[in-house]
Structures are given as structure tokens and as C-alpha cells.
Amino acid sequence: MDSKRNVTSIQVCFDNGDVENITRGLAISFEEGKDDTYKAKFLPCNISGAEMEMIVNSVIALGNVIGMFDGEE
């Protein structure tokens, strides 16, 4: 990511035409590569290191709830 640019907002467009601007959060996009590989791009928007830790912990907790880790922590 270019260190001279900072994300100031993320725009989410819904299929019913609604638009939501997020001024604090994280956007993640994926690009498919060769041999079933993917490249993830992370765009943080006005979040701190502590908030990034909360995001990671929340995603891990979600994975546990939906059974992605088969009971492993």
C-alpha cells in the first residue's frame, strides 16, 4: 500500500440502490491467481492497532461459531 495515501472512507453499494459510507473500518478484497491461489488486499480506514486486533479476534470468533476450526482454538 502506498504510504502517502490514506483511506478516508469506504463506500458500500447495496443491490436495492442504498449506499453506506463507512468512515472507520476495514475493506478486504480478493484476486484469484494461478493454481487456485488468492491475493488478499487489506484497506484499513481510520482504525488503530488495537482496533485491528479486535477485528482479527472477531473474525477468529466467527470462524469458531460457524465451525471452521472443528473445535480447535
C-alpha positions as CSV (number, residue, x, y, z in Angstrom):
1,M,0.0,0.0,0.0
2,D,1.3,3.5,-0.9
3,S,2.3,5.1,2.4
4,K,1.4,8.5,1.0
5,R,-2.3,7.7,0.7
6,N,-4.7,7.1,3.5
7,V,-8.2,5.6,3.0
8,T,-10.7,8.2,4.3
9,S,-14.0,6.3,3.6
10,I,-15.3,3.1,2.2
11,Q,-18.5,3.1,0.1
12,V,-20.8,0.1,0.1
13,C,-23.4,-0.1,-2.6
14,F,-26.4,-2.4,-2.0
15,D,-28.4,-4.2,-4.6
16,N,-31.5,-2.1,-3.7
17,G,-29.7,1.1,-4.6
18,D,-28.8,2.1,-1.0
19,V,-25.3,3.4,-0.3
20,E,-23.5,3.4,3.0
21,N,-20.3,5.3,3.7
22,I,-18.0,3.8,6.3
23,T,-15.6,6.2,7.8
24,R,-14.0,3.7,10.2
25,G,-13.4,0.1,9.4
26,L,-11.6,-2.4,7.1
27,A,-12.2,-3.5,3.5
28,I,-10.8,-6.7,2.2
29,S,-10.7,-7.7,-1.5
30,F,-9.5,-10.8,-3.2
31,E,-8.0,-11.5,-6.6
32,E,-7.8,-15.0,-8.0
33,G,-4.4,-16.1,-9.1
34,K,-3.0,-19.2,-10.7
35,D,-3.3,-22.7,-9.2
36,D,-6.3,-21.9,-7.0
37,T,-4.3,-19.2,-5.1
38,Y,-5.7,-15.8,-4.0
39,K,-4.2,-12.5,-3.2
40,A,-5.9,-10.5,-0.4
41,K,-5.8,-6.7,-0.2
42,F,-6.5,-5.0,3.1
43,L,-7.6,-1.4,3.2
44,P,-7.8,0.0,6.7
45,C,-9.8,3.2,7.2
46,N,-9.1,5.3,10.3
47,I,-8.5,2.3,12.6
48,S,-5.8,1.9,15.3
49,G,-3.7,-1.1,16.0
50,A,-6.0,-2.1,19.0
51,E,-9.0,-2.0,16.7
52,M,-7.2,-4.2,14.1
53,E,-6.6,-6.7,16.9
54,M,-10.3,-6.6,17.7
55,I,-11.1,-7.2,14.1
56,V,-8.8,-10.2,13.9
57,N,-10.2,-11.7,17.2
58,S,-13.7,-11.1,15.9
59,V,-13.1,-13.0,12.7
60,I,-11.5,-15.9,14.6
61,A,-14.5,-16.0,16.9
62,L,-16.8,-16.0,13.9
63,G,-14.8,-18.9,12.4
64,N,-15.3,-20.8,15.7
65,V,-19.0,-20.2,15.7
66,I,-19.5,-21.4,12.2
67,G,-17.3,-24.5,12.7
68,M,-14.3,-23.6,10.5
69,F,-11.8,-24.9,13.1
70,D,-13.6,-28.1,14.2
71,G,-13.3,-27.0,17.8
72,E,-9.7,-26.0,17.7
73,E,-8.7,-22.7,19.3
